[in-house]
């Protein structure tokens, strides 16, 4: 919901602004009797008097959106919106699993030159790391690891409705007189690029209406909330005591109060709910959320390499399947990948089928290069990992570092 919305639907009120004086419950707690209680004698005559009669049509909450088929129960106070179940999936069920791009699952080992170049780039990117180990090192062992990343992406669309109240400007009123309101899932909306998140808001056609502002009873003004309509506020220089450092406060001449700048001592302020116009527009707003829901799994690679670092690199694509609904994998050589696929497909279907429209699914397997490099330098045994197609380096014991002190 936009934070600029006013009215009972969103309750996005500015701090200290009790928007509806008709309720008679000011939100600002007085401090040291400031601001004083409302003085009716000082309030301009055009401001409506406080009215606690909740049955008064002007002071009662905005009515729910009754009489609009498909939107029953859309009361103005439901700021969380009403999520709408999607229509049934229209399209083919899961098809056959396509063959992999390659049946060669052999994990190659990087060359010594590639391993040295990766470490050199790593050292050059660090402050105070020398490059001598790279020039003088002797690689004693290169150990490759079979490492994969399985991903299931489920691209969904969900729709929610809620009532919105905004100040009335010069916009046209698209009321029920223009025709029946379309059902939420009948409103056309072109999705963004597949597997990309986006949120879009739009008024539901033919649900708008013009109403008198309840917060000011259509007057466009409310009692100033800074001074409670008394034109004076507590002096901030002396905190309302009239003295500062044992002497009369020069800012307020010892009175402890100052003229209210919020209302320029007019005792009233423009009603934020209607921007002073006295009228608001209410309508049902449709929020469409497209979201790419991701499941990711990396099996045990039998090393002490931090798995989270794989999030920062890409891998070699071995398999890709994109359908409306994808089938779970069954015959991949790494059994944990098959099990992860079966769990993910079932989990996503159960989680989203009742609350979202599934637009597309995509599953993939990447080979993630990971090689451990062991070497010696000046009698020290050291090691590092080279990982990802980018040949990133992870090491905890680089042997040539120093500390810099900035004076």
C-alpha positions in Angstrom: 0.0 0.0 0.0 1.3 3.4 -0.8 2.3 5.4 2.3 0.5 8.5 1.0 -2.9 6.9 1.2 -5.2 8.4 3.8 -8.4 7.2 5.2 -9.6 4.2 7.3 -8.4 1.6 4.7 -4.7 2.1 5.1 -4.4 4.1 8.4 -1.3 5.6 6.9 -1.6 8.7 9.0 1.3 11.1 9.8 2.5 10.8 13.4 0.5 13.0 15.8 -2.4 13.4 13.5 -5.6 12.1 14.9 -7.4 12.2 11.6 -11.0 11.9 12.7 -11.9 14.5 15.4 -15.4 13.0 15.4 -13.9 10.1 17.4 -12.9 12.5 20.1 -9.7 10.6 21.1 -6.6 12.6 20.3 -3.5 10.5 19.7 -1.0 13.0 21.1 -0.4 12.4 24.8 0.0 15.8 26.6 3.3 16.5 28.2 3.3 19.0 31.1 -0.2 20.0 30.1 0.8 20.9 26.6 -0.9 21.2 24.3 -3.8 22.3 26.4 -7.2 20.8 26.0 -9.3 22.0 23.0 -10.8 25.3 23.6 -14.1 25.4 21.7 -14.2 29.2 22.0 -11.0 29.6 20.0 -11.9 27.2 17.2 -13.1 28.9 14.0 -16.8 28.5 13.5 -16.5 26.5 10.2 -14.8 23.6 12.0 -17.3 20.8 12.8 -17.9 20.3 16.5 -16.8 17.0 18.1 -19.5 14.4 17.5 -19.2 11.0 19.2 -22.4 9.6 17.6 -21.0 6.7 15.6 -24.4 6.2 14.0 -24.2 9.5 12.2 -23.7 8.7 8.5 -21.0 11.3 8.3 -19.0 10.0 11.2 -19.5 6.2 10.7 -16.7 4.3 8.9 -16.8 4.3 5.1 -19.2 1.6 4.0 -17.9 -1.7 2.6 -18.0 -2.3 -1.1 -21.4 -3.9 -1.1 -23.3 -4.8 -4.2 -20.2 -5.6 -6.2 -20.3 -9.3 -7.2 -17.0 -11.1 -6.4 -15.9 -8.4 -3.9 -18.2 -9.1 -1.0 -16.7 -8.3 2.4 -14.2 -5.8 1.0 -14.6 -3.4 4.0 -12.5 -0.3 4.1 -10.6 -1.4 7.2 -9.0 -4.5 5.8 -5.5 -3.1 5.1 -4.0 -6.5 4.5 -6.0 -7.0 1.4 -8.1 -9.9 0.3 -6.1 -12.6 -1.4 -8.0 -14.3 -4.2 -7.7 -18.0 -5.1 -6.5 -18.5 -8.6 -8.4 -20.2 -11.4 -7.5 -23.8 -12.3 -4.4 -24.4 -14.3 -5.1 -24.4 -18.0 -2.4 -26.2 -20.0 -0.6 -29.5 -20.2 0.7 -31.4 -17.2 4.3 -32.3 -16.7 5.9 -33.7 -19.8 8.8 -36.0 -20.3 12.2 -35.0 -18.9 14.4 -33.8 -21.7 17.8 -35.6 -22.2 20.8 -33.8 -20.7 23.0 -31.7 -23.0 25.9 -34.1 -22.2 26.2 -37.5 -20.7 29.8 -36.9 -19.7 29.7 -36.4 -15.9 33.5 -36.4 -15.6 34.7 -33.5 -13.5 37.9 -32.1 -15.0 40.8 -30.8 -13.0 42.2 -27.3 -13.7 45.8 -26.9 -14.9 48.6 -25.7 -12.6 48.9 -22.5 -14.7 45.2 -21.8 -14.2 45.5 -22.4 -10.5 48.5 -20.0 -10.2 46.7 -17.3 -12.3 43.7 -17.5 -10.0 45.8 -17.0 -6.9 47.7 -14.1 -8.5 44.5 -12.3 -9.3 43.3 -13.0 -5.7 46.6 -11.5 -4.2 46.5 -8.5 -6.5 43.0 -7.7 -5.3 44.0 -7.7 -1.6 45.7 -4.8 0.1 49.1 -5.9 1.6 49.2 -9.3 -0.1 52.5 -10.1 -1.7 52.8 -12.1 -4.9 56.0 -13.9 -4.0 54.1 -17.1 -3.1 52.6 -17.2 -6.6 56.0 -16.8 -8.3 57.9 -19.2 -6.0 55.2 -21.8 -5.0 55.4 -25.5 -5.8 52.0 -27.1 -6.3 52.1 -30.5 -4.8 48.5 -31.7 -5.4 45.3 -30.7 -7.3 42.1 -32.3 -6.1 38.9 -31.9 -8.0 35.4 -32.4 -6.4 32.2 -33.4 -8.0 29.9 -30.6 -7.1 26.5 -29.7 -8.5 23.7 -27.1 -7.9 20.1 -28.0 -8.5 17.5 -25.3 -8.9 13.8 -25.3 -9.2 12.1 -22.0 -10.1 8.4 -21.6 -9.9 7.1 -18.3 -11.5 3.8 -17.4 -9.9 1.2 -14.7 -10.1 -1.0 -13.8 -7.1 -3.8 -11.2 -6.9 -5.1 -9.4 -3.8 -7.8 -6.6 -3.4 -8.3 -4.0 -0.8 -10.2 -0.8 -0.5 -8.3 2.5 -1.0 -9.3 6.0 0.1 -7.5 9.0 -1.4 -8.0 12.7 -1.7 -10.3 13.6 -4.6 -8.4 15.4 -7.3 -9.6 16.1 -10.9 -9.7 12.4 -11.9 -12.8 10.9 -13.4 -15.0 8.7 -11.3 -15.2 5.3 -12.8 -18.3 4.2 -10.9 -20.7 1.2 -11.3 -22.7 3.4 -13.6 -20.1 2.5 -16.3 -20.8 -1.2 -16.1 -20.3 -4.2 -13.8 -16.9 -4.6 -12.2 -14.8 -7.4 -13.8 -13.8 -10.2 -11.5 -10.2 -10.0 -10.2 -8.7 -12.7 -12.4 -10.6 -11.3 -15.5 -8.6 -8.1 -15.4 -6.0 -8.4 -18.2 -2.4 -7.8 -17.1 0.7 -8.7 -19.2 3.3 -10.5 -17.0 6.8 -9.2 -16.9 9.7 -11.3 -18.4 9.5 -14.8 -17.1 11.1 -15.5 -13.7 11.4 -11.8 -12.8 9.7 -10.3 -9.8 7.3 -7.4 -10.2 4.4 -5.8 -8.2 1.7 -3.9 -10.1 -1.2 -2.0 -8.6 -4.3 -0.8 -10.5 -7.9 0.3 -9.7 -10.6 -2.3 -10.4 -12.7 -0.8 -13.1 -16.2 0.5 -12.1 -15.6 0.4 -8.4 -14.9 4.1 -7.7 -17.1 6.5 -5.7 -16.9 10.0 -4.3 -17.6 10.6 -0.7 -17.5 13.4 1.9 -14.3 13.2 3.9 -15.0 11.6 7.3 -11.9 13.0 9.0 -13.1 16.6 8.7 -16.8 16.1 8.0 -16.3 17.5 4.5 -14.9 20.9 5.8 -11.3 20.4 4.5 -9.9 21.6 7.9 -9.2 19.9 11.2 -8.2 21.3 14.6 -4.5 21.9 14.7 -3.0 18.8 16.2 0.1 20.6 17.5 -1.7 23.1 19.7 -5.2 21.5 20.0 -6.7 24.6 18.6 -5.2 26.9 21.2 -2.7 28.7 19.0 0.1 28.2 21.6 2.6 25.4 22.1 5.2 24.7 24.7 8.4 26.7 24.3 11.1 24.2 23.2 13.9 26.5 24.6 12.8 26.2 28.2 10.6 23.1 27.9 7.6 25.1 29.1 9.1 26.2 32.4 9.6 29.9 31.5 13.1 29.9 32.8 16.5 28.8 31.4 19.7 28.6 33.4 17.9 30.4 36.3 16.9 33.3 34.2 13.7 34.3 32.3 13.6 32.5 29.0 14.3 35.0 26.2 12.5 32.9 23.7 9.1 33.0 25.3 9.6 36.0 27.7 8.9 33.7 30.6 5.5 32.6 29.5 6.5 29.0 28.7 4.6 29.1 25.5 5.1 30.2 21.9 2.8 30.9 19.0 2.1 27.7 17.1 4.0 27.6 13.8 2.1 24.5 12.6 -1.1 26.5 12.1 0.3 30.0 12.1 -1.9 30.6 15.2 -5.1 30.0 13.1 -6.0 27.1 15.3 -6.7 24.8 12.4 -4.8 22.9 9.7 -5.5 21.4 6.3 -7.1 18.0 6.6 -4.4 15.5 5.4 -7.1 12.9 4.6 -8.6 14.9 1.8 -5.8 17.5 1.2 -8.3 20.2 2.2 -10.8 19.4 -0.6 -13.5 18.0 1.8 -14.0 15.0 -0.5 -12.3 11.7 -1.1 -12.4 8.9 -3.7 -12.8 5.3 -2.7 -12.2 2.3 -4.9 -11.0 -1.3 -4.9 -7.4 -1.6 -5.8 -6.0 -4.8 -7.4 -2.4 -5.7 -6.5 -0.8 -8.2 -8.8 2.4 -9.9 -7.6 4.7 -11.8 -9.9 7.3 -13.7 -8.0 10.1 -16.2 -8.9 10.1 -18.7 -6.1 13.5 -20.4 -5.9 14.5 -23.8 -4.4 18.2 -24.5 -4.4 20.2 -27.5 -3.4 23.9 -28.3 -3.4 24.9 -31.8 -2.3 27.8 -32.6 0.1 31.0 -32.0 -1.8 33.1 -33.8 0.9 35.4 -30.8 1.6 35.7 -28.0 4.1 34.9 -25.4 1.4 32.1 -23.0 2.6 29.1 -23.9 0.5 27.6 -20.4 0.8 30.4 -19.0 -1.4 28.8 -20.8 -4.4 26.1 -18.2 -4.4 28.6 -15.7 -5.7 29.7 -17.7 -8.8 28.2 -19.4 -11.8 28.5 -22.9 -13.0 28.5 -25.0 -16.2 24.9 -25.7 -17.2 24.4 -29.5 -17.6 20.6 -29.7 -17.7 17.6 -27.4 -18.2 13.9 -28.2 -18.3 11.2 -25.5 -18.6 7.5 -26.4 -18.7 4.2 -25.2 -17.2 4.8 -27.9 -14.6 8.1 -29.8 -14.6 8.3 -33.5 -13.6 10.8 -34.5 -10.9 14.1 -35.9 -11.9 14.6 -39.6 -11.5 17.8 -40.7 -13.3 20.5 -38.2 -12.5 23.8 -40.0 -11.5 23.9 -38.1 -8.1 21.0 -39.6 -6.2 20.7 -36.7 -3.8 19.9 -34.4 -6.8 17.0 -36.7 -7.7 15.7 -36.7 -4.2 16.0 -32.9 -4.0 14.1 -32.5 -7.2 11.3 -34.8 -6.1 11.0 -32.9 -2.8 11.1 -29.5 -4.5 8.5 -30.2 -7.1 6.1 -31.5 -4.5 6.8 -28.7 -2.1 6.3 -25.9 -4.7 3.1 -27.5 -6.1 1.6 -27.9 -2.6 2.7 -24.4 -1.5 1.5 -22.3 -4.4 -1.3 -24.1 -6.3 -4.0 -22.9 -3.9 -2.9 -19.3 -3.5 -1.1 -18.4 -6.8 -1.4 -19.0 -10.5 1.7 -21.0 -11.6 2.8 -19.5 -14.9 6.0 -21.5 -15.5 8.5 -23.8 -13.9 12.1 -24.3 -14.7 14.6 -26.7 -13.2 18.3 -26.9 -13.9 21.5 -28.6 -12.9 24.9 -26.9 -12.9 28.3 -28.3 -12.5 30.2 -26.1 -10.0 33.9 -26.3 -10.5 35.8 -26.8 -7.2 39.5 -27.6 -7.0 41.7 -27.8 -3.9 45.2 -26.6 -4.6 48.0 -27.7 -2.1 51.4 -26.1 -2.4 54.6 -25.3 -0.5 56.4 -22.0 -0.1 59.5 -21.4 2.0 58.9 -24.6 3.8 55.3 -23.9 4.6 52.4 -26.2 3.5 49.5 -24.1 2.3 46.3 -24.6 0.4 43.5 -22.8 -1.3 40.3 -23.5 -3.3 39.6 -22.4 -6.8 35.8 -22.4 -7.5 33.2 -21.4 -10.0 33.6 -20.6 -13.7 35.1 -17.3 -12.6 38.0 -19.1 -10.9 37.5 -17.4 -7.6 39.9 -18.2 -4.7 39.1 -19.0 -1.1 42.0 -19.4 1.3 42.5 -19.0 5.1 46.3 -19.2 5.2 47.8 -17.0 2.5 51.5 -16.9 3.6 52.6 -13.4 2.5 50.5 -10.7 4.2 51.4 -7.6 6.3 49.5 -5.0 8.2 49.2 -1.4 7.1 48.8 1.5 9.6 47.4 4.7 8.2 48.8 7.7 10.1 
